[in-house]
Amino acid sequence: MNEIEQEITCYVKALGQGKLSIERLEEEIGALNANKQLLQDELHTIEQKINDATARDYDAEILQRTLQDFRTSFTGLNPTEQSEALQCVLKNVVVHPQKLALEVFELEEFLPGSQNRKEWLPGLDSN
């Protein structure tokens, strides 16, 4: 995009020196501006893909840390507390012949931008 801006400047200078007609300048600048718009659109698309990938990586990292913390806390609970903890986390469980499909409640920790998770479940502090 900087190259396009420099090229436009060169055309304007050429016009000022009488080396270029106004019609030709308008043609060239129009083509350069169209190219610049395409590049800006492409840049926006690439930036969006980068942001999406970063968000996915961040979400995966939070999930991994949270599950690790949950595993540590969960093993310290007695069977009744373990059952209650699972009921607080699991919204739905579907049993298929070869797999389980688990649907969990949406927790604030998994919402975009959440970086202040203090504990896995309220009232179940493993410390």
Secondary structure, 3 states (H helix, E strand, C coil): CHHHHHHHHHHHHHHHCCCCCHHHHHHHHHHHHHHHHHHHHHHHHHHHHHHHHHHHHHHHHHHHHHHHHHHHHHHCCCHHHHHHHHHHHEEEEEECCCCEEEEECCCHHHCCCCCCCCCCCCCCCCC
